[in-house]
Amino acid sequence: MQSFANDIEAANALREYTKGIRQAIGKVIVGQDDVVDKLIISILCNGHTLLVGVPGLAKTLLVKTIADVLHLSFKRIQFTPDLMPSDITGAEILNESRQFHFIKGPLFANIVLADEINRTPPKTQAALLEAMQERNITAGGVLYKLPAPFFVLATQNPIEQEGTYPLPEAQLDRFMFQVTLDYPSFDEEVRIVRNTTGSSTVDLPKVLTAEDILYFQDLVRRVPVPDNVLEYAVGLVQKTRPNTPSAASVANQFIAYGAGPRASQYLILGAKCHALLNGKYSPDIEDVKAMALPVLRHRVLRNYKAEAEGILQDALIKQLL
């Protein structure tokens, strides 16, 4: 770990490192710049991300590439209807000496890709979400700490809803961001096909280590926030809550339930990191606005009127902004 004279020097170094991370990921992943930026921010804020996109948009490859570039251990769990909690957390087995021995499950990694999280029953979802919140698991009455940093990236397929168990709002709230992946443009798809149908392999540089990430996570938390920015973030979240004194008219009209205090916390944390990555040493209101969509879109529950009129969460949040 490189030592820095002060936080300003560390912030400048972080900005250079993230440029290197983006360049390295760009050798493998074509486009998806906004998704990559949000994933970098959520890792630096010690948050988790829910990725929503149709199959075949390189979600798994993206996460594996980020893990390689950040020199972190990576595990992928394919969620299925018969997956049990012990399949992801680990289980105690009787060894040859007739002693119980704990075998660690795939959750014991720095970056865990939970593929199609809504395909598995609530009991297994709850085991994953408990690990995300507590950063540890309990088996046989013994507490096991998960490695640090620990980052869960869950994916959801928005088109196949048969045989799925949608995540309840309280569990969705555990995710810092919900990021939507779009189809690539024509030029991007041409590059993807050219890169993936040839014989060349890419050698990825290791830009940061687990120790570096823990240091920069602490640096993000030390970033000072002006009162007006803090109040703007809290005011924005309070506007989403219908039938309260602070509610916006659009919330009273189209929102069933608004965002909780965790949204305000993640808006500020995300704004701090966004500011650092854009050459500022303190966030302003524009940094909060940049975080509004990924932080709020899974925390704002539309009412029947909004659903009947086809008004999406993103449109409601943009009106609030």
Rosetta blueprint (number, residue, H / E / L):
1 M L
2 Q L
3 S L
4 F L
5 A L
6 N L
7 D H
8 I H
9 E H
10 A H
11 A H
12 N H
13 A H
14 L H
15 R H
16 E H
17 Y H
18 T H
19 K H
20 G H
21 I H
22 R H
23 Q H
24 A H
25 I H
26 G H
27 K L
28 V L
29 I L
30 V L
31 G L
32 Q L
33 D H
34 D H
35 V H
36 V H
37 D H
38 K H
39 L H
40 I H
41 I H
42 S H
43 I H
44 L H
45 C L
46 N L
47 G L
48 H L
49 T E
50 L E
51 L E
52 V E
53 G L
54 V L
55 P L
56 G L
57 L L
58 A L
59 K H
60 T H
61 L H
62 L H
63 V H
64 K H
65 T H
66 I H
67 A H
68 D H
69 V H
70 L L
71 H L
72 L L
73 S L
74 F E
75 K E
76 R E
77 I E
78 Q E
79 F L
80 T L
81 P L
82 D L
83 L L
84 M L
85 P H
86 S H
87 D H
88 I H
89 T H
90 G E
91 A E
92 E E
93 I E
94 L E
95 N L
96 E L
97 S L
98 R L
99 Q L
100 F E
101 H E
102 F E
103 I E
104 K E
105 G L
106 P L
107 L L
108 F L
109 A L
110 N L
111 I E
112 V E
113 L E
114 A E
115 D E
116 E L
117 I H
118 N H
119 R H
120 T L
121 P L
122 P H
123 K H
124 T H
125 Q H
126 A H
127 A H
128 L H
129 L H
130 E H
131 A H
132 M H
133 Q H
134 E H
135 R L
136 N E
137 I E
138 T E
139 A E
140 G L
141 G L
142 V E
143 L E
144 Y E
145 K E
146 L L
147 P L
148 A L
149 P L
150 F L
151 F E
152 V E
153 L E
154 A E
155 T E
156 Q E
157 N L
158 P L
159 I L
160 E L
161 Q L
162 E L
163 G L
164 T L
165 Y L
166 P L
167 L L
168 P L
169 E H
170 A H
171 Q H
172 L H
173 D L
174 R L
175 F L
176 M L
177 F E
178 Q E
179 V E
180 T E
181 L L
182 D L
183 Y L
184 P L
185 S L
186 F H
187 D H
188 E H
189 E H
190 V H
191 R H
192 I H
193 V H
194 R H
195 N H
196 T H
197 T L
198 G L
199 S L
200 S L
201 T L
202 V L
203 D L
204 L L
205 P L
206 K L
207 V L
208 L L
209 T L
210 A H
211 E H
212 D H
213 I H
214 L H
215 Y H
216 F H
217 Q H
218 D H
219 L H
220 V H
221 R H
222 R H
223 V L
224 P L
225 V L
226 P L
227 D H
228 N H
229 V H
230 L H
231 E H
232 Y H
233 A H
234 V H
235 G H
236 L H
237 V H
238 Q H
239 K H
240 T L
241 R L
242 P L
243 N L
244 T L
245 P L
246 S L
247 A L
248 A L
249 S H
250 V H
251 A H
252 N H
253 Q H
254 F H
255 I E
256 A E
257 Y E
258 G L
259 A L
260 G L
261 P H
262 R H
263 A H
264 S H
265 Q H
266 Y H
267 L H
268 I H
269 L H
270 G H
271 A H
272 K H
273 C H
274 H H
275 A H
276 L H
277 L H
278 N L
279 G L
280 K L
281 Y L
282 S L
283 P L
284 D L
285 I H
286 E H
287 D H
288 V H
289 K H
290 A H
291 M H
292 A H
293 L H
294 P H
295 V H
296 L H
297 R L
298 H L
299 R L
300 V L
301 L E
302 R E
303 N L
304 Y H
305 K H
306 A H
307 E H
308 A H
309 E L
310 G L
311 I L
312 L L
313 Q H
314 D H
315 A H
316 L H
317 I H
318 K H
319 Q H
320 L H
321 L L
